[in-house]
């Protein structure tokens, strides 16, 4: 029984987590209104954008399971990470725009528990194991949770999202110096940024970020326009656009500096 895990182990004090790049709808594909809609809100090409991190000795943990099946970056209790604001659930029932994902009944408690045991728990067991392995070798490590999202989603946020959205849950999940270092690099890029704005860090960042134990966690939510040609409205046939390496070059250069800064922070 597949748990949809991909783990690349490195020895540097840095882990990159990819909770939303998966496209596998597993054994529930037929439950969705359409496979295209169920895959639409993936963090497209993010693992490709950060592929350089392997050469820096980073560990990378990724699930191949679609976030529409189960979102491994949500609180497993079902509690909202953003009370009072629109968001999607542990097992999402709508798209980011609020369109229904299911043609019939939505997952009940038993089905949610099944999906959690099969895909959510193994992902976090793997991530926890890598954190423990690296903490045994290093006094300090950084967990960098990598994300992207469309630039305009009125249901979730007003206007155009900044290119770089840094999440530290108000400075709780990492030493403020790390957040400030990442923020300075984003500012220097001239591409637009915010620290702890709409996206303050998901469950991964909030759960694992314990600076007092030597584990510092930070989330980066990118607006996808930085690395692919984003249409006004995603539609079959034009979504997702291809990864555009030329378009991505300025963004990738800044991300390389950011990841190196995370590594330098941990090593210092």
TITOR-708892 format. One line per 10 residues: their letters; for each residue x, y, z of C-alpha. Coordinates in nm, 4 decimals. Layout:
N
a> X Y Z; ...
This chain:
268
xxxxxxxxxx> 0.0000 0.0000 0.0000; 0.1688 0.3192 -0.1187; 0.2081 0.6103 0.1194; 0.3089 0.8468 -0.1621; 0.6387 0.9428 -0.0015; 0.9590 1.0643 -0.1620; 1.2540 1.1343 0.0685; 1.5942 1.2587 -0.0453; 1.8403 1.2502 0.2428; 2.1210 1.4985 0.2828
xxxxxxxxxx> 2.3541 1.5697 0.5735; 2.3223 1.9495 0.5911; 2.1101 2.0957 0.8753; 1.8272 2.1851 0.6387; 1.5026 2.0167 0.5348; 1.2776 2.1283 0.2494; 0.9193 2.0029 0.2745; 0.6845 1.9797 -0.0242; 0.3309 1.9058 0.0984; 0.1346 2.0260 -0.2038
xxxxxxxxxx> 0.3169 1.9246 -0.5233; 0.1462 1.5847 -0.5472; -0.1009 1.5010 -0.8249; -0.1953 1.1435 -0.7289; -0.5697 1.1131 -0.6567; -0.5128 0.7582 -0.5347; -0.8215 0.5429 -0.4807; -1.0675 0.8347 -0.4590; -1.0281 0.9810 -0.8083; -1.3779 0.8760 -0.9125
xxxxxxxxxx> -1.5317 1.0674 -0.6208; -1.4280 1.4076 -0.7563; -1.6252 1.6259 -0.9941; -1.3263 1.6032 -1.2275; -0.9623 1.4962 -1.1943; -0.8547 1.8283 -1.3471; -1.0388 2.0289 -1.0825; -0.9032 1.8076 -0.8049; -0.5470 1.8765 -0.9210; -0.5886 2.2427 -1.0116
xxxxxxxxxx> -0.4765 2.3919 -0.6786; -0.1477 2.2027 -0.6562; 0.1723 2.3955 -0.5867; 0.2812 2.3501 -0.9461; 0.6490 2.2811 -1.0226; 0.7728 2.3883 -0.6780; 0.9866 2.0770 -0.6327; 1.1460 2.1556 -0.9700; 1.2068 2.5180 -0.8703; 1.3965 2.4088 -0.5580
xxxxxxxxxx> 1.5813 2.1162 -0.7154; 1.9100 2.3016 -0.6607; 1.8813 2.2402 -0.2842; 1.9930 1.8781 -0.3224; 2.3373 2.0021 -0.4261; 2.3554 2.2003 -0.1005; 2.3121 1.8830 0.1029; 1.9511 1.9525 0.1965; 1.7064 1.6783 0.2834; 1.3777 1.6911 0.0913
xxxxxxxxxx> 1.0486 1.5321 0.1947; 0.7615 1.5233 -0.0550; 0.4238 1.3551 -0.0855; 0.2948 1.2567 -0.4280; -0.0650 1.2598 -0.2992; -0.2824 1.5502 -0.4108; -0.3863 1.8006 -0.1475; -0.7454 1.7372 -0.2598; -0.7207 1.3815 -0.1254; -0.5757 1.4985 0.2063
xxxxxxxxxx> -0.3851 1.8143 0.2901; -0.0771 1.7183 0.4898; -0.0242 2.0834 0.5840; -0.3491 2.1133 0.7826; -0.4112 2.0549 1.1516; -0.5063 1.6850 1.1725; -0.7684 1.7688 1.4354; -0.9571 1.9643 1.1707; -0.9142 2.2970 1.3528; -0.8727 2.5959 1.1214
xxxxxxxxxx> -0.5289 2.7528 1.0982; -0.6937 3.0834 1.0082; -1.0106 3.1178 1.2202; -1.2688 3.3445 1.0632; -1.0999 3.3376 0.7225; -1.1775 3.1279 0.4158; -0.9559 2.8228 0.3843; -0.9717 2.4567 0.2837; -1.0060 2.1587 0.5152; -0.7918 1.8578 0.6033
xxxxxxxxxx> -0.9806 1.6736 0.3295; -1.0889 1.9667 0.1144; -1.4482 1.9761 -0.0070; -1.4020 2.2840 -0.2288; -1.1388 2.4434 -0.4475; -0.9661 2.7656 -0.3427; -1.2415 2.9520 -0.5260; -1.5176 2.7675 -0.3396; -1.6280 2.5319 -0.6192; -1.7408 2.1863 -0.4967
xxxxxxxxxx> -1.4796 1.9144 -0.5418; -1.7145 1.6186 -0.4919; -1.9840 1.4958 -0.7242; -2.1710 1.3327 -0.4348; -2.1135 1.2901 -0.0633; -1.8075 1.4508 0.0919; -1.5703 1.2457 0.3112; -1.7207 1.1494 0.6464; -1.5250 1.1064 0.9711; -1.4366 0.7444 0.8960
xxxxxxxxxx> -1.3074 0.8270 0.5490; -1.1049 1.1216 0.6782; -0.9506 0.8943 0.9418; -0.8640 0.6370 0.6735; -0.6931 0.8966 0.4559; -0.5071 1.0380 0.7526; -0.3713 0.6960 0.8506; -0.2739 0.6084 0.4949; -0.1135 0.9349 0.3761; -0.1004 1.2107 0.6377
xxxxxxxxxx> 0.0585 1.0095 0.9191; 0.3339 0.8497 0.7050; 0.4313 1.1913 0.5629; 0.4731 1.3387 0.9086; 0.6413 1.0275 1.0420; 0.9008 1.0659 0.7657; 0.9414 1.4381 0.8314; 0.9745 1.3792 1.2067; 1.2333 1.1078 1.1469; 1.4443 1.3352 0.9283
xxxxxxxxxx> 1.4245 1.6146 1.1850; 1.5401 1.3755 1.4569; 1.8204 1.2373 1.2378; 1.9600 1.5808 1.1574; 1.9140 1.7190 1.5087; 2.1253 1.4300 1.6359; 2.4084 1.5593 1.4165; 2.3522 1.9382 1.4419; 2.2698 2.1758 1.7243; 2.0374 2.3741 1.4980
xxxxxxxxxx> 1.8369 2.2827 1.1889; 1.5934 2.4699 0.9636; 1.2710 2.3230 0.8237; 1.1727 2.5197 0.5126; 0.8161 2.4549 0.3953; 0.7907 2.5306 0.0227; 0.4651 2.6476 -0.1390; 0.3126 2.8436 -0.4256; -0.0317 2.9738 -0.5134; -0.2115 3.1746 -0.7804
xxxxxxxxxx> -0.1607 3.5492 -0.7612; -0.5328 3.6365 -0.7509; -0.7838 3.4369 -0.5438; -1.0484 3.6815 -0.4136; -1.2011 3.4220 -0.1798; -0.8700 3.3878 0.0045; -0.7126 3.7329 -0.0165; -0.7641 4.0796 -0.1617; -0.5788 4.2069 -0.4664; -0.2548 4.0611 -0.5961
xxxxxxxxxx> -0.0455 3.8475 -0.3638; 0.3163 3.9619 -0.3137; 0.5772 3.7469 -0.4836; 0.7279 3.6301 -0.1527; 0.5048 3.5478 0.1452; 0.7160 3.4514 0.4457; 0.5470 3.2711 0.7345; 0.6851 3.2405 1.0876; 0.3538 3.2649 1.2772; 0.4496 3.6043 1.4121
xxxxxxxxxx> 0.8085 3.5103 1.4902; 0.7115 3.2053 1.6976; 0.8358 2.9233 1.4724; 1.1938 3.0428 1.4253; 1.4474 3.2862 1.5638; 1.3404 3.6343 1.4466; 1.6888 3.6761 1.3007; 1.6161 3.4025 1.0469; 1.2888 3.5643 0.9401; 1.4599 3.9008 0.9105
xxxxxxxxxx> 1.7428 3.7537 0.7021; 1.4962 3.5943 0.4596; 1.2883 3.9122 0.4491; 1.5962 4.1222 0.3633; 1.6810 3.8977 0.0680; 1.3230 3.9187 -0.0588; 1.3298 4.2979 -0.0272; 1.6580 4.3163 -0.2166; 1.5040 4.1263 -0.5081; 1.2577 4.4078 -0.5756
xxxxxxxxxx> 0.9841 4.1501 -0.6425; 0.7553 4.2328 -0.3505; 0.7258 4.0546 -0.0175; 0.5475 4.0346 0.3154; 0.6413 3.8735 0.6466; 0.3524 3.7049 0.8293; 0.0845 3.8499 0.6079; -0.2055 3.6406 0.4770; 0.0054 3.3235 0.5004; 0.1650 3.2983 0.8448
xxxxxxxxxx> 0.2688 2.9362 0.8175; 0.0701 2.6155 0.7916; 0.0568 2.3203 1.0285; 0.4041 2.1999 0.9302; 0.5669 2.5293 1.0226; 0.3639 2.5736 1.3396; 0.3979 2.2134 1.4566; 0.7700 2.1633 1.4018; 0.8985 2.5156 1.4618; 1.0391 2.4970 1.8152
xxxxxxxxxx> 1.3395 2.7298 1.8286; 1.4068 2.6412 2.1926; 1.4777 2.2825 2.0823; 1.7024 2.3834 1.7927; 1.4355 2.3352 1.5225; 1.3525 2.6546 1.3344; 1.0689 2.6407 1.0793; 0.9770 2.8910 0.8113; 0.7223 2.8821 0.5292; 0.7612 3.0411 0.1881
xxxxxxxxxx> 0.4467 3.0901 -0.0188; 0.5313 3.2115 -0.3694; 0.3000 3.3755 -0.6187; 0.3272 3.1452 -0.9205; 0.3633 3.4328 -1.1678; 0.7321 3.4372 -1.0779; 0.8050 3.1137 -1.2630; 0.5218 3.0477 -1.5073; 0.2887 3.2448 -1.7340; -0.0219 3.2763 -1.5199
xxxxxxxxxx> -0.3569 3.3114 -1.7005; -0.6354 3.5275 -1.5564; -0.8572 3.2210 -1.5122; -0.7239 2.8629 -1.4966; -0.9016 2.6385 -1.7453; -0.8468 2.2947 -1.8998; -0.6049 2.3186 -2.1886; -0.4174 2.6196 -2.0471; -0.3624 2.5049 -1.6877; -0.1132 2.4353 -1.5609
xxxxxxxxxx> 0.1228 2.6396 -1.7770; 0.4643 2.4877 -1.8333; 0.7505 2.5651 -1.6005; 0.9376 2.8583 -1.7586; 1.3050 2.8449 -1.6615; 1.3844 3.1790 -1.8253; 1.0959 3.3504 -1.6469; 1.1927 3.1782 -1.3228; 1.5603 3.2790 -1.3343; 1.5373 3.5971 -1.1195
xxxxxxxxxx> 1.3098 3.4239 -0.8682; 1.5299 3.1142 -0.8585; 1.8378 3.3260 -0.7911; 1.6732 3.4847 -0.4894; 1.5443 3.1490 -0.3659; 1.8960 3.0095 -0.3903; 2.0201 3.2962 -0.1730; 1.7349 3.2370 0.0729; 1.8009 2.8644 0.1062; 2.1734 2.9325 0.1500
xxxxxxxx> 2.0884 3.1890 0.4190; 1.8790 2.9268 0.6005; 2.1710 2.6876 0.5810; 2.4161 2.9521 0.7041; 2.1852 3.0330 0.9953; 2.1737 2.6693 1.0997; 2.5484 2.6251 1.0644; 2.6234 2.9405 1.2624
